[in-house]
Amino acid sequence: MSTTEQALTVIILAAGKGTRMKSPLPKVLHPVAGRPMLEKVVYAAKGAGARDIRLVVGHGATLVRHVSENWGVRCFEQKEQLGTANAVASAEITDMDGDVVIMNGDHPLIEAADIAAFVKEFREEKLDLAVVTSVLKKPHEFGRIVRQHGVMKAIVEAKDASRETLKINEVNTGIYIVKASLLAQDLPKIGNQNAKGEFYLTDLVSIAIEGRKKVNAIVASPKVAVGVNTQAELARATKLLFKRKIQRLMEDGVMVIDPRATYVEDGVRVGPGSVLYPGCFLRGHTRIGSFCVVESHAFISDCEIGDSVQIRAGSYLEQSQVHAKCTVGPYARLRPETVLQEEAHIGNFVELKKVKFGKKSKAGHLSYLGDAEIGENVNVGCGTITCNYAADKKKYKTRIGNDVFVGSDSQFVAPVTVGDGAVIGSGSTITKDVPAKALAVARGRQFIKENYVIKKTTE
C-alpha cells in the first residue's frame, strides 16, 4: 500500500451554535473535565496519526480559531448553516488524499485508540465508506442503522423513522471514514430535498451504495456516541472522563479512597503508592511523585510535587514546585513561582508567593511571605510578613539567609537582607539589613505604669 493511500485526514465539524447549551460560549469550547471538548477531539485525532486536521467552524468562528491556533489544525468556515454535508464541503475536500475521518467536535469521550481502530478495520476490509455505529439501550434521537441480511443499507433519522425502525438499537454515531476520492466524487451529489432544506451527510451512504461502492458499518463502544448538547450532558461527560482517569490511576498503583468524589484532569500524573483523599482536585499539568498524600479538598493546579510529600486538607497550590518530603497545610496557599526545597514545612494559613523556601525551613502558621528568598533551616514565627509591595506600586525582595530564627509577629520591609544565623526578635519591623549572627530587635520600649488600673477605678 502506498504512502498516499495511507494518508489520513480528519475533518472535525465544529460549526454548530449549540442552542440547547443556553450559553454564549461556542458549544465546542465548553470545558469537559477541565479542557475544551474540541481540544480533546483534536488530540484524539492527532494521536491516531492524522497529519491533516481540518476544523469546520461557524458560530463563534473567531473565538474557536483563537483557541485552536496552537493545536496544529487548519480552520475552514461554514458560511451558512446548511447541514452536515455542506459543513464537510466547506473543508475544501478536493485537495485531500488517502482516507478521511469525519467526526463531530462535541464528542469528548473519543480516544486516539478508538479512531485508530476504526481506520484499521476500514483499511483491512478495503472499504470505500464506513459508518461508525453503536448499540444503545435507549437510542432516543439518534439515526437508526437499517440492515438487510446483516449488511447496512441505510441510515434513517429518528424523526423520519417508522415505529418499527425506531425499535432498532444500532445507531449512527456521526463518525464516518471514507476514501478521499469517493468523498470528492459523491458529496456534490447530495441534495437538500427535505423538510429543512439542508444537505445531510447521511445521504452519502445511500449514494455510495447505489454506486456499488463497498460500504459497511463499524460497530464501536457506546462511549463514542456520547455527544454534548446540553449543560446536563456536559456534566455527564465530565463525570465519565473523571471516572476514566481515576480508573487508570488506580490501575497504575495510586490509592484513591473514594473514586466517585476525587477529581483528576487527564493531563495530571500521579506516582504509584500515593493516596488521594475524597474531594481533592488535581488539574492542568500537575505532576505528583510516589508515596504522596493529598488530603481532602486540596486544590492543585500546574504544580510539580516530589516524592513523599504531604498536602494536607484545604490547601491551594498553583504553578509551584514542592520537592521531596515537604509538608504543606492544612489550609496553606502556594501561589505561582513558589519553590519549596526538600523537607520544608508550610503550616496552616501560611501564604507564599514567588518564594524560594529552603531545605528544612519552617513557617508553621499565619504568615505571608512574598517575593522572598529564604535559606535552609530557617524558623519563621507566627504572624511574619514580608512587606513586598511599596507605595511606588513596585514589588521588592526579602532575602533571609541560612539558620535564621524569625520571632513571631515580625515584618520585613523590602528590600532587606538578613544574614546567616541571625535572630529577629518577636514583634520587630525590620527596615535595614541585618548582619550574619546578629540580633535585631525593632520595637517600642515596654512602658509600665504601676497601680494604673486601681487609680482609674477609684476616680
C-alpha positions as CSV (number, residue, x, y, z in Angstrom):
1,M,0.0,0.0,0.0
2,S,1.4,3.4,-1.0
3,T,2.1,6.3,1.2
4,T,-0.7,8.3,-0.5
5,E,-3.2,5.6,0.3
6,Q,-2.1,5.6,3.9
7,A,-2.6,9.3,4.3
8,L,-5.1,10.2,7.0
9,T,-7.1,13.4,7.1
10,V,-9.6,14.2,9.9
11,I,-12.4,16.7,9.4
12,I,-14.0,17.9,12.7
13,L,-17.3,19.6,12.5
14,A,-17.4,22.4,15.0
15,A,-19.7,25.0,13.4
16,G,-22.8,24.4,15.4
17,K,-24.3,27.1,17.6
18,G,-25.3,24.7,20.4
19,T,-28.6,26.4,21.2
20,R,-29.6,23.9,23.9
21,M,-26.5,24.8,25.9
22,K,-28.1,28.2,26.7
23,S,-24.6,29.7,26.8
24,P,-22.9,32.5,24.8
25,L,-19.8,30.3,24.6
26,P,-19.5,28.2,21.4
27,K,-20.5,24.7,22.3
28,V,-17.3,23.0,21.3
29,L,-15.3,25.3,23.6
30,H,-17.2,24.3,26.8
31,P,-14.8,22.6,29.2
32,V,-15.1,18.9,29.8
33,A,-13.0,17.8,32.8
34,G,-11.0,21.0,32.6
35,R,-10.3,21.3,28.8
36,P,-12.4,22.4,25.8
37,M,-14.2,19.4,24.4
38,L,-13.0,20.3,21.0
39,E,-9.4,20.1,22.2
40,K,-10.0,16.5,23.3
41,V,-11.3,15.5,19.9
42,V,-8.4,17.2,18.1
43,Y,-5.8,15.5,20.2
44,A,-7.5,12.1,19.8
45,A,-7.2,12.7,16.0
46,K,-3.5,13.6,16.3
47,G,-2.9,10.6,18.5
48,A,-4.5,8.3,15.8
49,G,-1.9,9.5,13.3
50,A,-3.7,12.3,11.4
51,R,-1.3,14.8,10.0
52,D,-4.0,17.0,8.4
53,I,-6.8,18.1,10.8
54,R,-9.4,20.5,9.5
55,L,-11.8,22.2,11.8
56,V,-15.1,23.4,10.2
57,V,-16.0,26.5,12.2
58,G,-19.1,28.7,12.1
59,H,-20.8,30.1,15.2
60,G,-18.1,31.9,17.2
61,A,-15.6,31.2,14.5
62,T,-13.2,34.0,15.6
63,L,-13.0,32.6,19.2
64,V,-12.7,29.0,18.0
65,R,-9.8,30.0,15.7
66,H,-8.1,31.8,18.5
67,V,-8.4,29.0,21.0
68,S,-7.3,26.3,18.5
69,E,-4.4,28.2,16.9
70,N,-1.7,26.2,18.8
71,W,-3.3,22.8,18.2
72,G,-1.8,22.3,14.8
73,V,-5.1,22.4,12.9
74,R,-6.5,24.4,10.0
75,C,-9.9,26.1,10.2
76,F,-12.4,26.4,7.4
77,E,-15.5,28.5,7.9
78,Q,-19.0,27.2,7.0
79,K,-20.6,30.5,5.9
80,E,-24.2,29.3,6.3
81,Q,-25.6,26.5,8.4
82,L,-26.9,24.4,5.6
83,G,-26.4,20.9,7.1
84,T,-23.6,18.4,7.8
85,A,-22.8,17.7,4.1
86,N,-22.4,21.4,3.5
87,A,-20.1,21.7,6.5
88,V,-17.9,18.9,5.1
89,A,-17.8,20.6,1.7
90,S,-16.5,23.8,3.5
91,A,-13.3,21.9,4.3
92,E,-12.0,22.1,0.7
93,I,-12.2,18.3,0.2
94,T,-10.8,18.3,-3.4
95,D,-7.2,18.6,-2.2
96,M,-7.2,15.6,0.1
97,D,-5.6,12.1,-0.4
98,G,-5.9,8.7,1.2
99,D,-8.6,8.2,3.9
100,V,-10.7,10.8,5.6
101,V,-12.3,10.6,9.0
102,I,-15.3,12.9,9.6
103,M,-16.4,13.4,13.1
104,N,-18.1,15.9,15.5
105,G,-16.3,18.3,17.8
106,D,-18.7,17.7,20.6
107,H,-17.9,14.0,21.3
108,P,-15.2,14.4,24.0
109,L,-15.1,10.8,25.2
110,I,-13.5,9.5,22.0
111,E,-9.8,8.5,22.3
112,A,-6.9,8.1,19.8
113,A,-7.1,4.3,20.1
114,D,-10.8,4.4,19.1
115,I,-10.0,6.3,15.9
116,A,-7.0,4.2,15.1
117,A,-9.1,1.0,15.5
118,F,-11.8,2.4,13.1
119,V,-9.2,3.3,10.5
120,K,-7.5,-0.1,10.8
121,E,-10.8,-2.0,10.3
122,F,-11.7,0.2,7.4
123,R,-8.4,-0.5,5.7
124,E,-8.4,-4.2,6.4
125,E,-11.9,-4.6,5.0
126,K,-10.9,-2.5,2.0
127,L,-14.0,-0.3,2.4
128,D,-14.8,2.8,0.4
129,L,-17.1,4.2,3.1
130,A,-17.8,3.2,6.7
131,V,-20.2,4.5,9.3
132,V,-19.2,4.0,12.9
133,T,-22.2,2.7,14.9
134,S,-23.1,1.8,18.4
135,V,-25.8,-0.3,20.0
136,L,-27.6,1.7,22.7
137,K,-30.2,0.7,25.2
138,K,-32.1,4.0,24.7
139,P,-31.3,5.3,21.2
140,H,-33.6,8.4,21.6
141,E,-32.9,10.8,18.7
142,F,-30.0,9.0,17.1
143,G,-30.4,8.0,13.4
144,R,-31.0,4.2,13.1
145,I,-28.9,1.8,11.1
146,V,-31.1,-0.3,8.8
147,R,-29.5,-3.6,7.7
148,Q,-30.6,-6.2,5.2
149,H,-29.3,-9.7,5.8
150,G,-26.7,-8.2,8.1
151,V,-25.5,-5.6,5.5
152,M,-26.0,-1.9,6.2
153,K,-28.5,-0.5,3.7
154,A,-29.4,3.0,5.0
155,I,-29.4,5.5,7.9
156,V,-32.8,6.7,8.9
157,E,-33.2,9.8,11.0
158,A,-35.3,9.3,14.1
159,K,-37.8,12.0,13.0
160,D,-38.3,10.2,9.7
161,A,-38.4,6.6,11.1
162,S,-41.4,4.3,11.3
163,R,-42.4,2.8,14.6
164,E,-40.7,-0.5,13.6
165,T,-37.5,1.3,12.6
166,L,-37.4,3.2,15.9
167,K,-37.1,-0.2,17.6
168,I,-33.6,-0.6,16.2
169,N,-30.9,-0.1,18.8
170,E,-28.0,0.3,16.4
171,V,-27.4,4.0,15.8
172,N,-25.2,6.3,13.8
173,T,-22.5,7.9,16.0
174,G,-21.8,10.7,13.4
175,I,-18.3,9.3,12.6
176,Y,-17.6,8.4,9.0
177,I,-14.5,7.0,7.3
178,V,-14.3,7.5,3.5
179,K,-11.9,7.4,0.7
180,A,-10.9,10.9,-0.2
181,S,-11.6,10.2,-3.9
182,L,-15.2,8.9,-3.1
183,L,-15.9,12.0,-0.9
184,A,-14.9,14.4,-3.7
185,Q,-16.9,12.5,-6.2
186,D,-20.1,11.8,-4.3
187,L,-20.5,14.7,-1.8
188,P,-21.6,17.1,-4.5
189,K,-24.5,14.7,-5.4
190,I,-26.2,15.2,-2.1
191,G,-29.4,17.2,-2.4
192,N,-31.5,19.2,0.0
193,Q,-34.9,17.8,-0.8
194,N,-36.1,17.5,2.8
195,A,-38.2,19.4,5.3
196,K,-35.3,21.6,6.5
197,G,-33.8,22.2,3.0
198,E,-30.4,21.1,4.3
199,F,-27.7,18.9,2.9
200,Y,-27.3,15.8,5.1
201,L,-24.1,13.8,5.2
202,T,-26.1,10.6,5.9
203,D,-27.2,10.7,2.3
204,L,-23.6,9.9,1.3
205,V,-24.3,6.3,2.4
206,S,-27.2,5.7,0.1
207,I,-25.4,7.4,-2.8
208,A,-22.3,5.2,-2.3
209,I,-24.4,2.0,-2.0
210,E,-26.3,2.9,-5.3
211,G,-22.9,3.5,-6.9
212,R,-21.9,-0.1,-5.9
213,K,-19.2,1.1,-3.5
214,K,-18.1,-1.1,-0.6
215,V,-20.0,0.3,2.4
216,N,-20.3,-1.2,5.8
217,A,-20.8,-0.2,9.5
218,I,-18.1,-0.5,12.1
219,V,-19.6,-1.2,15.5
220,A,-18.0,0.6,18.4
221,S,-18.4,1.1,22.1
222,P,-21.3,3.3,23.2
223,K,-18.9,5.8,24.6
224,V,-18.1,7.2,21.1
225,A,-21.8,8.0,20.7
226,V,-21.8,10.3,23.7
227,G,-22.2,13.8,22.4
228,V,-22.8,17.0,24.3
229,N,-25.8,19.2,23.5
230,T,-26.9,20.4,26.9
231,Q,-25.4,21.5,30.2
232,A,-26.6,18.2,31.7
233,E,-24.8,16.2,29.1
234,L,-21.7,18.3,29.6
235,A,-21.7,17.4,33.3
236,R,-22.3,13.8,32.4
237,A,-19.3,13.7,30.0
238,T,-17.1,15.4,32.6
239,K,-18.1,12.8,35.2
240,L,-17.3,10.0,32.8
241,L,-13.9,11.4,32.0
242,F,-13.0,11.9,35.6
243,K,-14.1,8.3,36.2
244,R,-11.9,7.1,33.4
245,K,-8.9,8.9,34.7
246,I,-9.4,7.7,38.3
247,Q,-9.7,4.1,37.0
248,R,-6.4,4.4,35.1
249,L,-4.6,5.9,38.2
250,M,-5.8,3.0,40.3
251,E,-4.6,0.5,37.7
252,D,-1.2,2.3,37.9
253,G,-1.0,1.8,41.7
254,V,-2.5,5.1,43.1
255,M,-4.7,4.6,46.1
256,V,-8.0,6.5,45.7
257,I,-10.2,6.4,48.8
258,D,-13.4,7.4,47.1
259,P,-13.2,7.3,43.3
260,R,-16.6,9.0,43.0
261,A,-15.5,12.1,44.9
262,T,-12.0,12.6,43.5
263,Y,-11.3,14.8,40.5
264,V,-8.2,14.5,38.4
265,E,-7.8,16.0,34.9
266,D,-6.4,13.9,32.1
267,G,-3.1,15.8,31.9
268,V,-2.2,15.1,35.6
269,R,0.3,12.4,36.5
270,V,0.4,10.7,39.9
271,G,3.1,8.2,41.1
272,P,2.3,4.8,42.5
273,G,1.8,4.5,46.2
274,S,0.3,7.9,46.5
275,V,-3.0,8.4,48.3
276,L,-5.8,10.7,47.1
277,Y,-8.5,11.6,49.7
278,P,-12.1,12.5,48.7
279,G,-12.7,16.0,47.5
280,C,-9.2,16.7,46.2
281,F,-9.0,18.4,42.7
282,L,-5.9,18.0,40.6
283,R,-5.7,19.9,37.3
284,G,-3.6,21.1,34.4
285,H,-0.1,19.7,34.0
286,T,0.4,18.7,37.7
287,R,3.0,16.1,38.4
288,I,2.9,14.3,41.7
289,G,5.5,11.8,42.8
290,S,5.3,8.5,44.6
291,F,4.2,7.9,48.2
292,C,2.5,11.3,48.4
293,V,-0.7,12.0,50.4
294,V,-3.2,14.6,49.1
295,E,-5.9,15.2,51.7
296,S,-9.5,16.2,51.3
297,H,-10.4,19.5,49.5
298,A,-6.8,20.2,48.4
299,F,-6.7,22.0,45.0
300,I,-3.5,21.6,43.0
301,S,-3.0,23.3,39.6
302,D,0.0,23.0,37.3
303,C,2.4,22.0,40.1
304,E,5.4,19.7,40.3
305,I,5.4,17.7,43.5
306,G,8.2,15.4,44.5
307,D,8.1,12.0,46.3
308,S,6.8,11.6,49.9
309,V,5.0,15.0,50.1
310,Q,2.0,15.6,52.3
311,I,-0.5,18.1,51.0
312,R,-2.9,18.5,53.9
313,A,-6.6,19.3,53.8
314,G,-7.9,22.5,52.3
315,S,-4.6,23.7,50.8
316,Y,-4.5,25.6,47.5
317,L,-1.4,25.2,45.2
318,E,-0.8,26.7,41.8
319,Q,2.2,26.8,39.5
320,S,4.6,25.8,42.3
321,Q,7.3,23.3,42.9
322,V,7.3,21.2,46.0
323,H,10.3,19.0,46.5
324,A,10.5,15.6,48.3
325,K,9.4,15.1,51.9
326,C,7.7,18.5,52.3
327,T,4.5,19.1,54.2
328,V,2.0,21.7,53.2
329,G,-1.0,22.8,55.1
330,P,-3.7,22.3,56.3
331,Y,-5.2,25.4,54.7
332,A,-2.0,26.7,53.2
333,R,-1.7,28.6,49.9
334,L,1.2,28.4,47.4
335,R,0.9,31.0,44.7
336,P,2.8,31.0,41.4
337,E,6.6,30.7,41.2
338,T,6.9,29.3,44.7
339,V,9.6,26.6,45.3
340,L,9.8,24.5,48.4
341,Q,13.1,22.7,48.9
342,E,13.4,19.2,50.5
343,E,11.8,18.7,53.9
344,A,10.4,22.2,54.1
345,H,7.2,22.7,56.2
346,I,4.4,25.2,55.4
347,G,1.7,25.1,58.0
348,N,-1.9,26.3,58.4
349,F,-2.9,29.7,57.0
350,V,0.5,30.4,55.5
351,E,0.6,32.1,52.1
352,L,3.6,32.1,49.8
353,K,4.0,34.0,46.5
354,K,7.1,33.8,44.3
355,V,9.2,32.5,47.2
356,K,12.3,30.2,47.2
357,F,11.9,28.4,50.5
358,G,15.0,26.5,51.7
359,K,15.6,22.9,52.8
360,K,14.2,22.0,56.2
361,S,12.9,25.6,56.8
362,K,9.6,26.0,58.5
363,A,6.7,28.5,58.5
364,G,4.2,27.0,60.9
365,H,1.2,29.2,60.8
366,L,-0.4,32.6,60.0
367,S,2.2,34.2,57.8
368,Y,2.6,35.9,54.5
369,L,5.8,35.5,52.5
370,G,6.0,37.1,49.1
371,D,8.9,37.9,46.7
372,A,11.4,36.3,49.0
373,E,14.4,34.0,49.2
374,I,14.6,32.1,52.4
375,G,17.6,29.8,53.2
376,E,17.9,26.5,54.9
377,N,16.9,25.6,58.4
378,V,15.1,28.9,58.9
379,N,12.3,29.1,61.5
380,V,9.6,31.7,60.5
381,G,7.5,32.5,63.5
382,C,3.7,33.0,63.6
383,G,2.4,36.2,62.1
384,T,5.5,37.0,60.0
385,I,5.0,39.3,57.0
386,T,7.3,40.2,54.1
387,C,6.2,43.7,53.1
388,N,7.0,43.4,49.4
389,Y,4.6,45.9,47.9
390,A,5.7,49.5,48.3
391,A,4.0,52.9,47.9
392,D,5.6,53.3,44.5
393,K,3.5,50.3,43.4
394,K,6.6,48.1,42.8
395,K,7.5,44.9,44.5
396,Y,10.7,44.3,46.3
397,K,12.6,41.2,47.6
398,T,13.4,40.0,51.0
399,R,16.4,37.8,51.4
400,I,16.9,35.7,54.5
401,G,20.0,33.5,54.9
402,N,20.5,30.1,56.4
403,D,19.8,29.1,60.0
404,V,17.9,32.3,60.8
405,F,15.4,32.5,63.6
406,V,12.5,34.8,63.0
407,G,10.4,35.6,66.0
408,S,6.6,35.8,65.8
409,D,4.9,39.0,64.6
410,S,7.9,40.2,62.6
411,Q,7.7,42.3,59.5
412,F,10.4,42.7,56.8
413,V,10.1,45.9,54.8
414,A,11.7,45.0,51.5
415,P,14.2,45.4,50.0
416,V,16.0,43.9,53.0
417,T,18.6,41.2,53.6
418,V,19.2,39.1,56.7
419,G,22.5,37.3,57.1
420,D,23.1,33.7,58.0
421,G,22.5,32.7,61.7
422,A,20.8,36.0,62.6
423,V,18.0,36.2,65.2
424,I,15.0,38.5,64.7
425,G,13.2,39.4,68.0
426,S,9.5,39.0,68.1
427,G,7.4,41.9,67.2
428,S,10.2,43.6,65.1
429,T,9.7,45.6,62.0
430,I,13.0,45.2,60.1
431,T,13.8,48.0,57.7
432,K,17.6,47.7,57.5
433,D,19.9,44.8,56.5
434,V,20.8,42.5,59.4
435,P,24.4,41.1,59.5
436,A,25.1,37.4,60.0
437,K,24.8,36.1,63.5
438,A,23.4,39.4,64.7
439,L,20.3,40.0,67.0
440,A,17.9,42.5,65.5
441,V,15.1,44.0,67.7
442,A,13.0,46.8,66.3
443,R,10.0,47.6,68.5
444,G,9.0,50.2,71.0
445,R,10.4,50.1,74.6
446,Q,8.0,48.5,77.1
447,F,6.4,51.1,79.4
448,I,4.8,50.1,82.7
449,K,2.8,52.4,85.0
450,E,2.2,50.7,88.3
451,N,-1.2,50.9,90.0
452,Y,-2.8,52.3,86.9
453,V,-5.9,50.2,87.0
454,I,-6.5,50.8,90.7
455,K,-6.2,54.6,90.2
456,K,-8.6,54.6,87.2
457,T,-11.3,52.7,89.1
458,T,-11.2,54.9,92.2
459,E,-11.5,58.2,90.5
